[in-house]
Amino acid sequence: MSEPVTPDEEACRFDAAGVEELPTDGPARVAVTPAAADLLRTVVAKHGPVMFHQSGGCCDGSAPMCYPVGDFLTGDADVLLGALDVPGLAPIEVWIGRLQYAAWKHTRLTIDAVPGRGAGFSVEGPEGMRFLTRSRLFTDAERAALGPRAEA
């Protein structure tokens, strides 16, 4: 028998199946939850436009890191997954390390926000909330509509 799951453990599960997302314009590689959209409005009000980078490190290194635009430089080792459309904000680019993309290219990533303290240099740290990446496999229809990516 397994131990009962606490509300905090349930909030931090990584499976995006059944998680509420803001609507996207057709199939997308990235999405955002209403909770993350609210947190993004807060951090943008304090820091200006932001972007995400999803790296493949261990521990908190695998969390989506949110930076003011221009504070994290992307390059040939990164892939632009797409942009989050949060009402009231400019599109928010979501980048991923090329090696991490190779492992996750078959998944839709959903940026969520849960109670807790962010780690590293991600701007949401002081807000009492942290960003969390959830994922699910693309459906066959989504995979066909998105087509192959040559970057990985």
C-alpha positions in Angstrom: 0.0 0.0 0.0 1.2 3.5 -0.8 1.3 6.4 1.6 -1.5 9.0 1.2 -0.5 12.0 -0.9 -0.4 15.3 0.8 -1.8 18.5 -0.8 1.7 19.8 -1.3 2.8 16.6 -3.0 -0.2 16.6 -5.2 0.5 20.3 -6.2 4.1 19.3 -7.2 3.3 16.3 -9.4 4.9 16.7 -12.8 2.1 15.2 -14.9 0.2 17.8 -16.8 -2.8 15.6 -17.7 -5.9 17.3 -16.4 -4.2 20.5 -15.4 -6.1 23.6 -16.4 -4.2 25.7 -19.0 -4.9 29.0 -20.6 -6.1 28.5 -24.2 -3.5 28.4 -27.0 -3.9 29.2 -30.7 -3.8 25.6 -31.9 -1.3 22.9 -30.8 1.7 24.4 -28.9 4.8 23.0 -27.4 4.3 25.2 -24.3 1.4 26.3 -22.2 0.7 28.1 -19.0 -1.7 27.6 -16.2 -3.9 30.4 -14.7 -1.8 30.2 -11.5 1.4 30.7 -13.4 -0.2 33.5 -15.4 -1.0 35.3 -12.2 2.5 34.9 -10.9 3.9 36.1 -14.2 1.8 39.3 -14.0 3.3 39.9 -10.5 6.9 39.4 -11.6 6.5 41.4 -14.8 5.1 44.3 -12.8 8.3 44.2 -10.6 11.0 43.2 -13.2 9.6 44.1 -16.6 9.4 41.6 -19.5 10.6 38.1 -18.6 11.5 34.8 -20.4 11.9 31.2 -19.3 14.7 28.8 -19.7 14.2 25.1 -19.0 17.5 23.4 -18.5 18.2 19.8 -17.8 20.1 20.0 -14.5 19.5 18.0 -11.4 17.4 19.1 -8.5 16.3 22.7 -8.9 18.3 22.9 -12.1 15.4 21.1 -13.9 12.9 23.7 -12.8 11.9 26.4 -15.3 14.0 29.5 -14.6 12.3 32.9 -15.1 14.6 35.8 -15.9 14.2 39.4 -17.0 14.6 39.6 -20.8 18.3 40.1 -21.5 19.6 38.7 -18.2 20.0 35.2 -19.6 21.6 34.9 -23.1 20.5 32.1 -25.3 22.6 30.7 -28.1 23.2 27.7 -30.4 22.8 25.3 -27.4 19.2 26.4 -26.9 15.9 25.8 -28.7 12.9 28.2 -28.6 9.9 26.1 -27.7 7.4 28.9 -28.2 5.9 31.9 -26.4 3.3 31.9 -23.6 0.3 34.1 -24.2 -0.7 35.7 -20.9 -3.5 38.3 -21.2 -2.2 41.7 -20.4 1.5 40.8 -21.0 3.7 40.7 -24.1 4.4 37.1 -25.3 6.9 35.3 -22.9 9.4 33.2 -24.7 10.2 29.7 -23.4 13.6 28.3 -24.2 15.1 24.9 -23.5 18.6 23.4 -23.7 19.1 21.5 -26.9 20.1 18.3 -25.1 17.0 18.6 -22.9 14.8 19.2 -25.9 16.1 16.0 -27.5 14.8 14.1 -24.5 11.5 16.1 -24.2 10.6 16.9 -27.8 7.6 14.5 -27.7 6.0 16.3 -24.7 4.0 19.4 -24.2 5.4 21.5 -21.3 3.1 23.4 -19.1 4.4 26.1 -16.8 2.5 26.1 -13.5 3.0 27.9 -10.2 2.8 26.2 -6.8 3.4 27.4 -3.2 7.1 27.3 -2.2 10.3 29.2 -2.7 11.9 29.2 -6.1 15.6 28.4 -6.3 18.6 29.8 -8.1 18.2 33.1 -9.8 14.6 32.8 -10.9 12.7 36.0 -10.3 9.7 34.5 -8.5 11.8 33.5 -5.5 10.6 36.1 -3.0 6.9 35.7 -4.0 6.3 32.6 -1.9 5.4 30.7 -5.1 7.6 28.9 -7.6 7.3 27.9 -11.2 7.0 24.2 -12.0 7.1 22.4 -15.3 4.5 19.8 -15.9 4.4 17.7 -19.0 2.3 15.3 -21.0 2.9 13.4 -24.3 1.6 15.1 -27.4 -1.5 13.5 -28.9 -1.1 12.0 -32.4 -3.0 15.0 -33.8 -0.8 17.5 -32.0 2.4 15.7 -33.2 1.1 15.8 -36.8 0.1 19.5 -36.6 3.4 20.5 -35.0 5.6 18.6 -37.4 9.2 17.6 -36.9 11.7 20.0 -35.4 15.2 20.0 -37.0 17.0 21.6 -34.0 17.7 18.4 -31.9 
